[in-house]
Each structure stands twice: as C-alpha cells, then as structure tokens.
Amino acid sequence: MVKALFAFLPVLCAQPASVELSGGPLPVRILAQSPADTTADLQVICLFRSLPGNALHGSLTEANDKLKGLLDRVRTPELFRGELGETLLISPPPGSLGAKKLLIIGLGDSQDFTPVRMQLVGEILYSESARLGVAEPFFAPTILDGGVNKFATGDVAEQVIRGFLRAVAIEKAVKGPAVVTRLTFLAGVKNVDSTRSGIEKAIAPVRK
C-alpha cells in the first residue's frame, strides 16, 4: 500500500507541460493547464453568446464551480451577452480562482464560428492586458469547452496570435515599447502540439 502511494507521487507533483516559443516580437509560452487552475495577474477566457444551448464544458465548468456559479449568473442577455468583442472584467473572490483578474471576451454565435474571428480576440487580449498594465497575461481560447469542436486548436491559436501580434506592432509604432512582455497560451495536454504548430505559423512571417 505504501509503495503504491509513493508510486503516484511523481504524477501528483508533476508540473504542467510547458513549451517556450521565441524569435517573434515577444515570447510565447504554451502551458498545459486549465484556466481554472492558473496563478496569474490576468487570466483571459472566451465565451460564446449567452444562450441556453451554449452550455459550459470542461475547464469552463471548473472555473464556474470555483466561482460558485458566477459565470452562470452573468451569462444572460441582460448582463454579459457574449457578443463578439464584448468584454467583462472580474475580480475573483478570495479562495476561488488563483488569478487576480479574470477577463472574459465574447465570441458571438457558436453556430457560425470560424477561427478567423479569433484575430479580433487576439487584438482585445493584447489591448486589455496593456491597459491593465499586465506584463504576462494567461489566455485560454476555451472554444472546445464552449462546445465547438470542429476546428483544430492550431487553427484557432494561429488566428489569436495573428491578431495579438498586430496589436503589439500597433502599440510599438504608436507608443514605443510594448507593455506586455510575454504571453502564456493555455492548451489541453493532447492539444499542445497542434497549438504550437498554429502559433509558429503566426510567428513565422514576423520572426526577428
């Protein structure tokens, strides 16, 4: 029994898989971790339009549970509608999420979603992180956990980073050095390779 317990310790104590990508305008880290479990100054997630049919799954359910149902309470047509580009900034109550701030970005209608829509999300991700003075935001697209699974995670990640890097370039051209110095992009363990491939496609044209 004791031997069996110790056999599980390495698994229990293992750190989330992490991949560092450099060579672009700023470094990107891919972290295999749920947005419900991160410790960050700013955690960013996405939600589809607030309709009864757009249920929460996976990490979104975990985050909602830790927030004691807060996501369910705000996801109404009268409060957070989930329209494309709509944002909601939350300060998680003590003892809930590890993130100091939670930013929710609306994705619009899940029925006609395409990855290209994530370019706008990437732009908002950067601009809001810079506005809040956050050097390393943590981002999870939460497309799969929002119920849409017909697109590769790499395709989604590529579009997010394209929009993100465009916002970085604008910031540098207008104001000088970028406020954000690194992005941590969250992915499920089985989606790390696809996510990496997508991010590298986005970075390739602007590598230093």
C-alpha positions as CSV (number, residue, x, y, z in Angstrom):
1,M,0.0,0.0,0.0
2,V,2.8,2.4,0.9
3,K,4.7,1.5,-2.2
4,A,1.6,2.1,-4.3
5,L,1.1,5.5,-2.7
6,F,4.7,6.7,-3.4
7,A,4.4,5.4,-7.0
8,F,1.7,8.1,-7.6
9,L,3.7,10.9,-6.0
10,P,5.7,11.9,-9.2
11,V,2.4,12.2,-11.1
12,L,0.7,14.2,-8.3
13,C,3.7,16.6,-8.0
14,A,4.4,16.9,-11.8
15,Q,4.4,20.4,-13.2
16,P,2.2,21.2,-16.2
17,A,3.9,20.7,-19.5
18,S,5.4,23.9,-20.8
19,V,6.8,24.9,-24.3
20,E,8.7,28.1,-24.9
21,L,8.5,29.8,-28.3
22,S,10.9,32.6,-29.1
23,G,12.0,34.5,-32.1
24,G,8.8,36.6,-32.6
25,P,8.1,40.1,-31.4
26,L,7.7,38.7,-27.9
27,P,8.0,35.2,-26.4
28,V,5.0,32.9,-26.2
29,R,4.8,30.1,-23.7
30,I,2.3,27.2,-24.2
31,L,1.2,25.8,-20.9
32,A,-0.8,22.6,-20.5
33,Q,-3.1,23.8,-17.7
34,S,-6.7,24.6,-17.1
35,P,-7.6,28.3,-16.8
36,A,-9.4,27.3,-13.6
37,D,-6.0,26.3,-12.0
38,T,-3.7,29.2,-13.0
39,T,-2.0,31.7,-10.8
40,A,-1.7,34.9,-12.8
41,D,-2.2,38.6,-12.7
42,L,-4.7,38.2,-15.5
43,Q,-6.5,35.1,-16.8
44,V,-8.4,35.6,-20.1
45,I,-11.1,33.2,-21.3
46,C,-13.8,33.3,-24.0
47,L,-17.5,32.6,-24.0
48,F,-20.0,32.2,-26.8
49,R,-23.2,34.1,-27.0
50,S,-25.2,33.7,-23.8
51,L,-27.9,31.4,-25.0
52,P,-29.4,28.3,-23.1
53,G,-28.0,26.0,-25.8
54,N,-24.4,27.2,-25.3
55,A,-23.5,25.1,-22.2
56,L,-20.2,25.2,-20.4
57,H,-17.9,22.2,-20.5
58,G,-14.5,21.1,-19.1
59,S,-12.4,24.0,-17.8
60,L,-15.3,26.4,-18.1
61,T,-17.3,24.2,-15.8
62,E,-14.4,24.0,-13.4
63,A,-14.0,27.8,-13.3
64,N,-17.7,28.3,-12.8
65,D,-17.7,25.9,-9.9
66,K,-14.8,27.6,-8.3
67,L,-16.6,30.9,-8.8
68,K,-19.7,29.4,-7.2
69,G,-21.8,29.8,-10.3
70,L,-20.8,33.3,-11.2
71,L,-20.4,32.5,-14.9
72,D,-23.9,31.1,-15.0
73,R,-25.3,34.2,-13.2
74,V,-23.7,36.7,-15.6
75,R,-24.3,34.8,-18.8
76,T,-27.7,36.3,-19.6
77,P,-29.0,38.5,-22.4
78,E,-29.5,41.2,-19.8
79,L,-25.9,41.1,-18.4
80,F,-23.0,39.5,-20.3
81,R,-24.5,38.8,-23.8
82,G,-21.3,37.1,-25.2
83,E,-21.4,39.2,-28.4
84,L,-18.2,39.2,-30.4
85,G,-15.7,41.6,-28.8
86,E,-17.8,42.2,-25.7
87,T,-15.6,42.1,-22.5
88,L,-16.2,41.6,-18.8
89,L,-13.5,42.1,-16.2
90,I,-14.0,40.2,-12.9
91,S,-12.0,40.2,-9.6
92,P,-12.4,36.6,-8.4
93,P,-13.4,36.3,-4.8
94,P,-10.7,35.1,-2.4
95,G,-10.4,31.4,-2.3
96,S,-11.9,30.9,-5.8
97,L,-9.6,31.2,-8.8
98,G,-5.8,31.8,-8.5
99,A,-5.9,34.6,-11.0
100,K,-6.1,38.2,-9.6
101,K,-8.3,39.3,-12.5
102,L,-10.5,37.3,-14.9
103,L,-11.2,38.8,-18.3
104,I,-14.0,37.3,-20.4
105,I,-14.1,38.0,-24.2
106,G,-17.3,37.3,-26.1
107,L,-17.2,35.1,-29.2
108,G,-20.6,35.7,-30.7
109,D,-22.8,33.0,-32.2
110,S,-21.3,29.5,-31.8
111,Q,-23.2,28.2,-34.9
112,D,-21.3,30.3,-37.4
113,F,-18.0,30.5,-35.6
114,T,-14.8,30.3,-37.6
115,P,-11.2,30.6,-36.4
116,V,-10.7,34.0,-38.2
117,R,-12.9,35.5,-35.6
118,M,-10.1,34.9,-33.1
119,Q,-8.0,37.7,-34.7
120,L,-10.2,40.3,-33.0
121,V,-10.0,38.3,-29.8
122,G,-6.2,38.4,-30.0
123,E,-6.2,42.2,-30.5
124,I,-8.5,42.6,-27.5
125,L,-6.3,40.3,-25.5
126,Y,-3.3,42.5,-26.0
127,S,-5.0,45.9,-25.7
128,E,-6.8,45.0,-22.5
129,S,-3.7,43.4,-21.0
130,A,-1.7,46.6,-21.8
131,R,-4.5,48.8,-20.5
132,L,-4.3,46.9,-17.2
133,G,-0.5,47.0,-17.1
134,V,-0.2,43.2,-17.1
135,A,3.2,42.0,-18.4
136,E,2.2,38.4,-18.9
137,P,-1.4,37.6,-19.4
138,F,-2.6,34.0,-19.5
139,F,-5.0,33.1,-22.3
140,A,-7.3,30.2,-22.9
141,P,-9.5,30.3,-26.1
142,T,-12.0,27.8,-24.4
143,I,-13.5,27.1,-27.8
144,L,-13.7,23.3,-27.2
145,D,-15.1,23.9,-23.7
146,G,-17.6,26.2,-25.2
147,G,-19.0,23.3,-27.2
148,V,-17.4,23.9,-30.7
149,N,-15.0,21.1,-31.6
150,K,-14.9,21.1,-35.4
151,F,-11.7,23.2,-35.7
152,A,-8.2,22.2,-34.9
153,T,-6.7,24.0,-31.8
154,G,-3.8,25.0,-34.0
155,D,-6.1,26.9,-36.4
156,V,-7.6,28.8,-33.5
157,A,-4.2,29.6,-31.9
158,E,-2.8,30.8,-35.2
159,Q,-5.6,33.4,-35.6
160,V,-5.3,34.5,-32.0
161,I,-1.6,35.2,-32.3
162,R,-2.0,37.0,-35.6
163,G,-4.4,39.5,-34.0
164,F,-2.3,39.7,-30.9
165,L,0.9,40.4,-32.8
166,R,-0.8,43.0,-34.9
167,A,-1.8,44.8,-31.7
168,V,1.8,44.6,-30.5
169,A,3.0,46.2,-33.7
170,I,0.5,49.0,-33.4
171,E,1.5,49.6,-29.7
172,K,5.1,49.8,-30.6
173,A,4.5,52.1,-33.6
174,V,2.3,54.5,-31.6
175,K,3.6,54.4,-28.0
176,G,7.0,52.7,-28.1
177,P,8.0,49.5,-26.1
178,A,5.1,47.1,-25.6
179,V,3.7,46.8,-22.1
180,V,3.2,43.0,-22.4
181,T,6.5,41.2,-22.5
182,R,5.3,37.5,-22.7
183,L,2.1,35.6,-23.4
184,T,1.2,32.3,-21.8
185,F,-1.2,30.4,-24.0
186,L,-3.1,27.6,-22.3
187,A,-3.9,24.3,-24.0
188,G,-5.0,20.8,-23.1
189,V,-2.2,18.2,-22.9
190,K,-3.4,16.5,-26.1
191,N,-3.6,19.8,-27.9
192,V,-0.1,21.2,-27.1
193,D,1.5,20.1,-30.4
194,S,-1.4,21.5,-32.6
195,T,-1.4,24.7,-30.6
196,R,2.4,25.0,-31.1
197,S,2.1,24.4,-34.8
198,G,-0.5,27.2,-35.2
199,I,1.4,29.7,-33.1
200,E,4.6,29.0,-35.1
201,K,2.7,29.7,-38.3
202,A,1.6,33.0,-37.0
203,I,5.0,34.0,-35.8
204,A,7.0,32.8,-38.9
205,P,6.3,35.9,-41.0
206,V,7.4,38.3,-38.3
207,R,10.4,36.4,-36.7
208,K,13.3,38.6,-35.8
